[in-house]
Protein backbone atom coordinates (compact mmCIF):
# COMPACT_ATOMS: atom_id res chain seq x y z
CA UNK A 1 0.00 0.00 0.00
CA UNK A 2 1.40 3.37 -1.05
CA UNK A 3 0.58 6.58 0.86
CA UNK A 4 1.39 10.14 -0.20
CA UNK A 5 1.95 12.60 2.66
CA UNK A 6 1.67 16.30 1.73
CA UNK A 7 2.89 18.27 4.74
CA UNK A 8 5.31 21.19 5.08
CA UNK A 9 6.36 20.58 8.70
CA UNK A 10 9.52 18.47 8.53
CA UNK A 11 9.07 17.05 12.03
CA UNK A 12 5.59 15.75 11.21
CA UNK A 13 6.62 14.27 7.85
CA UNK A 14 9.56 12.44 9.44
CA UNK A 15 7.34 11.13 12.22
CA UNK A 16 4.66 9.96 9.77
CA UNK A 17 7.11 8.38 7.34
CA UNK A 18 8.86 6.39 10.05
CA UNK A 19 5.64 5.29 11.74
CA UNK A 20 3.81 4.31 8.56
CA UNK A 21 6.80 2.46 7.12
CA UNK A 22 7.07 0.48 10.34
CA UNK A 23 3.45 -0.55 9.72
CA UNK A 24 4.37 -1.81 6.26
CA UNK A 25 3.21 1.10 4.11
CA UNK A 26 5.26 2.61 1.32
CA UNK A 27 5.43 6.37 1.95
CA UNK A 28 6.24 9.26 -0.36
CA UNK A 29 6.50 12.88 0.74
CA UNK A 30 5.72 16.31 -0.68
CA UNK A 31 6.33 19.55 1.20
CA UNK A 32 4.02 21.99 -0.61
CA UNK A 33 0.68 21.95 -2.35
CA UNK A 34 1.98 22.35 -5.90
CA UNK A 35 4.44 19.46 -5.82
CA UNK A 36 1.98 17.44 -3.75
CA UNK A 37 -0.72 17.75 -6.41
CA UNK A 38 1.78 16.90 -9.15
CA UNK A 39 2.83 13.75 -7.29
CA UNK A 40 -0.75 12.76 -6.51
CA UNK A 41 -1.63 12.93 -10.21
CA UNK A 42 1.59 11.36 -11.48
CA UNK A 43 1.17 7.85 -10.08
CA UNK A 44 -1.18 5.57 -8.16
CA UNK A 45 -1.50 6.02 -4.39
CA UNK A 46 -3.82 4.05 -2.14
CA UNK A 47 -4.35 7.04 0.16
CA UNK A 48 -3.34 10.71 0.47
CA UNK A 49 -2.66 12.51 3.76
CA UNK A 50 -2.73 16.28 3.20
CA UNK A 51 -2.20 19.18 5.55
CA UNK A 52 -4.86 21.89 5.34
CA UNK A 53 -2.43 24.83 5.29
CA UNK A 54 0.28 24.32 2.69
CA UNK A 55 2.54 26.70 0.74
CA UNK A 56 1.87 27.04 -2.98
CA UNK A 57 -1.63 25.53 -2.88
CA UNK A 58 -3.76 24.91 0.19
CA UNK A 59 -4.91 21.42 1.06
CA UNK A 60 -8.43 22.43 -0.03
CA UNK A 61 -7.13 23.52 -3.45
CA UNK A 62 -5.12 20.31 -3.80
CA UNK A 63 -8.14 18.22 -2.89
CA UNK A 64 -10.48 19.95 -5.33
CA UNK A 65 -8.00 19.73 -8.20
CA UNK A 66 -7.24 16.09 -7.44
CA UNK A 67 -10.92 15.16 -7.32
CA UNK A 68 -11.40 16.47 -10.86
CA UNK A 69 -9.08 13.69 -12.04
CA UNK A 70 -9.49 11.03 -9.37
CA UNK A 71 -12.73 10.27 -7.55
CA UNK A 72 -11.63 7.11 -5.78
CA UNK A 73 -8.41 7.54 -3.81
CA UNK A 74 -9.18 8.38 -0.15
CA UNK A 75 -7.94 11.71 1.21
CA UNK A 76 -7.50 12.45 4.92
CA UNK A 77 -6.89 16.04 6.00
CA UNK A 78 -4.44 16.86 8.78
CA UNK A 79 -5.62 20.13 10.29
CA UNK A 80 -5.23 22.43 13.26
CA UNK A 81 -8.69 23.85 12.56
CA UNK A 82 -11.31 22.61 14.97
CA UNK A 83 -14.72 24.03 14.06
CA UNK A 84 -17.60 22.06 12.61
CA UNK A 85 -17.74 24.49 9.69
CA UNK A 86 -14.10 23.79 8.85
CA UNK A 87 -14.73 20.05 8.94
CA UNK A 88 -17.75 20.33 6.65
CA UNK A 89 -15.80 22.60 4.28
CA UNK A 90 -13.00 20.03 4.00
CA UNK A 91 -15.40 17.16 3.38
CA UNK A 92 -17.28 19.17 0.77
CA UNK A 93 -13.98 19.75 -1.03
CA UNK A 94 -13.67 15.99 -1.50
CA UNK A 95 -11.89 14.72 1.60
CA UNK A 96 -13.00 11.39 3.07
CA UNK A 97 -11.97 12.18 6.65
CA UNK A 98 -9.95 14.61 8.76
CA UNK A 99 -7.96 14.45 11.95
CA UNK A 100 -7.09 17.38 14.16
CA UNK A 101 -3.54 18.27 15.17
CA UNK A 102 -2.01 17.31 17.50
CA UNK A 103 -3.10 13.71 16.99
CA UNK A 104 -2.16 10.31 18.35
CA UNK A 105 -0.52 8.12 15.75
CA UNK A 106 -2.69 5.13 16.69
CA UNK A 107 -5.84 7.14 15.94
CA UNK A 108 -4.48 8.23 12.57
CA UNK A 109 -3.46 4.66 11.79
CA UNK A 110 -6.98 3.40 12.49
CA UNK A 111 -8.52 6.11 10.32
CA UNK A 112 -6.19 5.09 7.49
CA UNK A 113 -7.18 1.44 7.92
CA UNK A 114 -10.88 2.35 7.84
CA UNK A 115 -10.47 4.24 4.58
CA UNK A 116 -8.42 1.47 2.98
CA UNK A 117 -10.95 -1.18 4.06
CA UNK A 118 -13.78 0.93 2.69
CA UNK A 119 -11.93 1.34 -0.60
CA UNK A 120 -11.32 -2.40 -0.86
CA UNK A 121 -14.99 -3.18 -0.18
CA UNK A 122 -16.33 -0.57 -2.59
CA UNK A 123 -18.25 -1.78 -5.64
CA UNK A 124 -16.70 1.10 -7.57
CA UNK A 125 -13.29 0.71 -9.23
CA UNK A 126 -11.49 3.79 -10.50
CA UNK A 127 -8.79 4.73 -12.98
CA UNK A 128 -8.10 8.45 -13.13
CA UNK A 129 -11.36 10.11 -14.25
CA UNK A 130 -12.99 6.75 -15.03
CA UNK A 131 -15.17 4.87 -12.53
CA UNK A 132 -16.62 1.39 -13.00
CA UNK A 133 -19.52 0.29 -10.81
CA UNK A 134 -19.65 -3.49 -10.53
CA UNK A 135 -23.18 -3.52 -9.06
CA UNK A 136 -24.89 -1.17 -11.53
CA UNK A 137 -22.64 -2.18 -14.45
CA UNK A 138 -22.09 1.49 -15.31
CA UNK A 139 -18.88 3.13 -16.47
CA UNK A 140 -18.43 6.88 -16.13
CA UNK A 141 -15.71 9.12 -17.53
CA UNK A 142 -15.79 12.48 -15.74
CA UNK A 143 -19.45 11.83 -14.85
CA UNK A 144 -20.39 11.03 -18.47
CA UNK A 145 -21.64 7.49 -19.01
CA UNK A 146 -19.64 5.31 -21.40
CA UNK A 147 -21.33 2.45 -23.26
CA UNK A 148 -19.26 -0.75 -23.23
CA UNK A 149 -19.93 -4.24 -24.48
CA UNK A 150 -19.92 -7.09 -21.96
CA UNK A 151 -16.41 -8.14 -22.97
CA UNK A 152 -15.11 -4.55 -22.86
CA UNK A 153 -16.59 -4.15 -19.37
CA UNK A 154 -15.05 -7.43 -18.19
CA UNK A 155 -11.65 -6.48 -19.61
CA UNK A 156 -11.73 -3.06 -17.96
CA UNK A 157 -12.87 -4.59 -14.66
CA UNK A 158 -9.98 -7.07 -14.74
CA UNK A 159 -7.43 -4.33 -15.43
CA UNK A 160 -8.84 -2.12 -12.66
CA UNK A 161 -8.90 -4.94 -10.12
CA UNK A 162 -5.20 -5.37 -10.87
CA UNK A 163 -4.39 -1.66 -11.09
CA UNK A 164 -0.67 -1.01 -10.83
CA UNK A 165 0.20 -4.60 -11.74
CA UNK A 166 1.32 -5.93 -15.11
CA UNK A 167 -1.40 -8.21 -16.49
CA UNK A 168 0.05 -10.88 -18.76
CA UNK A 169 -1.77 -11.80 -21.92
CA UNK A 170 -2.51 -15.37 -20.87
CA UNK A 171 -4.05 -14.18 -17.57
CA UNK A 172 -6.23 -11.65 -19.37
CA UNK A 173 -7.37 -14.24 -21.89
CA UNK A 174 -8.25 -16.74 -19.16
CA UNK A 175 -10.03 -14.18 -16.98
CA UNK A 176 -12.06 -12.44 -19.69
CA UNK A 177 -12.53 -15.06 -22.40
CA UNK A 178 -12.27 -18.22 -20.31
CA UNK A 179 -9.93 -21.18 -20.22
CA UNK A 180 -11.64 -22.93 -23.11
CA UNK A 181 -11.92 -19.93 -25.39
CA UNK A 182 -10.64 -20.54 -28.90
CA UNK A 183 -9.01 -17.13 -29.22
CA UNK A 184 -5.40 -16.12 -29.54
CA UNK A 185 -4.10 -13.18 -27.55
CA UNK A 186 -4.43 -10.85 -30.52
CA UNK A 187 -8.09 -10.37 -29.60
CA UNK A 188 -6.91 -8.51 -26.46
CA UNK A 189 -5.25 -5.82 -28.57
CA UNK A 190 -8.48 -5.25 -30.49
CA UNK A 191 -10.47 -4.78 -27.28
CA UNK A 192 -7.80 -2.62 -25.64
CA UNK A 193 -7.87 -0.29 -28.63
CA UNK A 194 -11.67 -0.13 -28.43
CA UNK A 195 -11.51 0.70 -24.72
CA UNK A 196 -8.94 3.43 -25.28
CA UNK A 197 -11.14 5.07 -27.90
CA UNK A 198 -14.31 4.89 -25.83
CA UNK A 199 -12.55 6.20 -22.71
CA UNK A 200 -10.70 8.93 -24.65
CA UNK A 201 -7.29 7.54 -23.73
CA UNK A 202 -5.56 8.85 -26.82
CA UNK A 203 -1.92 8.40 -25.81
CA UNK A 204 0.01 5.28 -24.90
CA UNK A 205 0.72 6.69 -21.43
CA UNK A 206 -2.94 7.47 -20.74
CA UNK A 207 -3.82 5.01 -17.98
CA UNK A 208 -3.81 1.75 -19.99
CA UNK A 209 -0.22 1.10 -21.01
CA UNK A 210 1.24 -1.62 -23.23
CA UNK A 211 4.07 -3.71 -21.81
CA UNK A 212 5.69 -4.92 -24.99
CA UNK A 213 5.76 -8.68 -25.35
CA UNK A 214 4.07 -9.16 -21.96
CA UNK A 215 0.65 -7.57 -21.65
CA UNK A 216 -0.97 -4.43 -20.25
CA UNK A 217 -1.09 -2.37 -17.07
CA UNK A 218 -3.74 0.03 -15.81
CA UNK A 219 -1.88 2.78 -14.04
CA UNK A 220 -2.56 6.33 -12.92
CA UNK A 221 0.71 7.56 -14.45
C-alpha positions in Angstrom: 0.0 0.0 0.0 1.4 3.4 -1.1 0.6 6.6 0.9 1.4 10.1 -0.2 2.0 12.6 2.7 1.7 16.3 1.7 2.9 18.3 4.7 5.3 21.2 5.1 6.4 20.6 8.7 9.5 18.5 8.5 9.1 17.0 12.0 5.6 15.7 11.2 6.6 14.3 7.9 9.6 12.4 9.4 7.3 11.1 12.2 4.7 10.0 9.8 7.1 8.4 7.3 8.9 6.4 10.1 5.6 5.3 11.7 3.8 4.3 8.6 6.8 2.5 7.1 7.1 0.5 10.3 3.5 -0.6 9.7 4.4 -1.8 6.3 3.2 1.1 4.1 5.3 2.6 1.3 5.4 6.4 2.0 6.2 9.3 -0.4 6.5 12.9 0.7 5.7 16.3 -0.7 6.3 19.5 1.2 4.0 22.0 -0.6 0.7 21.9 -2.4 2.0 22.3 -5.9 4.4 19.5 -5.8 2.0 17.4 -3.8 -0.7 17.8 -6.4 1.8 16.9 -9.2 2.8 13.8 -7.3 -0.7 12.8 -6.5 -1.6 12.9 -10.2 1.6 11.4 -11.5 1.2 7.9 -10.1 -1.2 5.6 -8.2 -1.5 6.0 -4.4 -3.8 4.1 -2.1 -4.3 7.0 0.2 -3.3 10.7 0.5 -2.7 12.5 3.8 -2.7 16.3 3.2 -2.2 19.2 5.6 -4.9 21.9 5.3 -2.4 24.8 5.3 0.3 24.3 2.7 2.5 26.7 0.7 1.9 27.0 -3.0 -1.6 25.5 -2.9 -3.8 24.9 0.2 -4.9 21.4 1.1 -8.4 22.4 0.0 -7.1 23.5 -3.5 -5.1 20.3 -3.8 -8.1 18.2 -2.9 -10.5 20.0 -5.3 -8.0 19.7 -8.2 -7.2 16.1 -7.4 -10.9 15.2 -7.3 -11.4 16.5 -10.9 -9.1 13.7 -12.0 -9.5 11.0 -9.4 -12.7 10.3 -7.6 -11.6 7.1 -5.8 -8.4 7.5 -3.8 -9.2 8.4 -0.2 -7.9 11.7 1.2 -7.5 12.4 4.9 -6.9 16.0 6.0 -4.4 16.9 8.8 -5.6 20.1 10.3 -5.2 22.4 13.3 -8.7 23.8 12.6 -11.3 22.6 15.0 -14.7 24.0 14.1 -17.6 22.1 12.6 -17.7 24.5 9.7 -14.1 23.8 8.8 -14.7 20.0 8.9 -17.7 20.3 6.6 -15.8 22.6 4.3 -13.0 20.0 4.0 -15.4 17.2 3.4 -17.3 19.2 0.8 -14.0 19.7 -1.0 -13.7 16.0 -1.5 -11.9 14.7 1.6 -13.0 11.4 3.1 -12.0 12.2 6.6 -9.9 14.6 8.8 -8.0 14.4 12.0 -7.1 17.4 14.2 -3.5 18.3 15.2 -2.0 17.3 17.5 -3.1 13.7 17.0 -2.2 10.3 18.4 -0.5 8.1 15.7 -2.7 5.1 16.7 -5.8 7.1 15.9 -4.5 8.2 12.6 -3.5 4.7 11.8 -7.0 3.4 12.5 -8.5 6.1 10.3 -6.2 5.1 7.5 -7.2 1.4 7.9 -10.9 2.3 7.8 -10.5 4.2 4.6 -8.4 1.5 3.0 -10.9 -1.2 4.1 -13.8 0.9 2.7 -11.9 1.3 -0.6 -11.3 -2.4 -0.9 -15.0 -3.2 -0.2 -16.3 -0.6 -2.6 -18.3 -1.8 -5.6 -16.7 1.1 -7.6 -13.3 0.7 -9.2 -11.5 3.8 -10.5 -8.8 4.7 -13.0 -8.1 8.4 -13.1 -11.4 10.1 -14.3 -13.0 6.8 -15.0 -15.2 4.9 -12.5 -16.6 1.4 -13.0 -19.5 0.3 -10.8 -19.7 -3.5 -10.5 -23.2 -3.5 -9.1 -24.9 -1.2 -11.5 -22.6 -2.2 -14.4 -22.1 1.5 -15.3 -18.9 3.1 -16.5 -18.4 6.9 -16.1 -15.7 9.1 -17.5 -15.8 12.5 -15.7 -19.4 11.8 -14.8 -20.4 11.0 -18.5 -21.6 7.5 -19.0 -19.6 5.3 -21.4 -21.3 2.5 -23.3 -19.3 -0.7 -23.2 -19.9 -4.2 -24.5 -19.9 -7.1 -22.0 -16.4 -8.1 -23.0 -15.1 -4.5 -22.9 -16.6 -4.1 -19.4 -15.0 -7.4 -18.2 -11.7 -6.5 -19.6 -11.7 -3.1 -18.0 -12.9 -4.6 -14.7 -10.0 -7.1 -14.7 -7.4 -4.3 -15.4 -8.8 -2.1 -12.7 -8.9 -4.9 -10.1 -5.2 -5.4 -10.9 -4.4 -1.7 -11.1 -0.7 -1.0 -10.8 0.2 -4.6 -11.7 1.3 -5.9 -15.1 -1.4 -8.2 -16.5 0.1 -10.9 -18.8 -1.8 -11.8 -21.9 -2.5 -15.4 -20.9 -4.0 -14.2 -17.6 -6.2 -11.7 -19.4 -7.4 -14.2 -21.9 -8.2 -16.7 -19.2 -10.0 -14.2 -17.0 -12.1 -12.4 -19.7 -12.5 -15.1 -22.4 -12.3 -18.2 -20.3 -9.9 -21.2 -20.2 -11.6 -22.9 -23.1 -11.9 -19.9 -25.4 -10.6 -20.5 -28.9 -9.0 -17.1 -29.2 -5.4 -16.1 -29.5 -4.1 -13.2 -27.5 -4.4 -10.8 -30.5 -8.1 -10.4 -29.6 -6.9 -8.5 -26.5 -5.3 -5.8 -28.6 -8.5 -5.2 -30.5 -10.5 -4.8 -27.3 -7.8 -2.6 -25.6 -7.9 -0.3 -28.6 -11.7 -0.1 -28.4 -11.5 0.7 -24.7 -8.9 3.4 -25.3 -11.1 5.1 -27.9 -14.3 4.9 -25.8 -12.6 6.2 -22.7 -10.7 8.9 -24.6 -7.3 7.5 -23.7 -5.6 8.9 -26.8 -1.9 8.4 -25.8 0.0 5.3 -24.9 0.7 6.7 -21.4 -2.9 7.5 -20.7 -3.8 5.0 -18.0 -3.8 1.7 -20.0 -0.2 1.1 -21.0 1.2 -1.6 -23.2 4.1 -3.7 -21.8 5.7 -4.9 -25.0 5.8 -8.7 -25.3 4.1 -9.2 -22.0 0.7 -7.6 -21.6 -1.0 -4.4 -20.2 -1.1 -2.4 -17.1 -3.7 0.0 -15.8 -1.9 2.8 -14.0 -2.6 6.3 -12.9 0.7 7.6 -14.5 
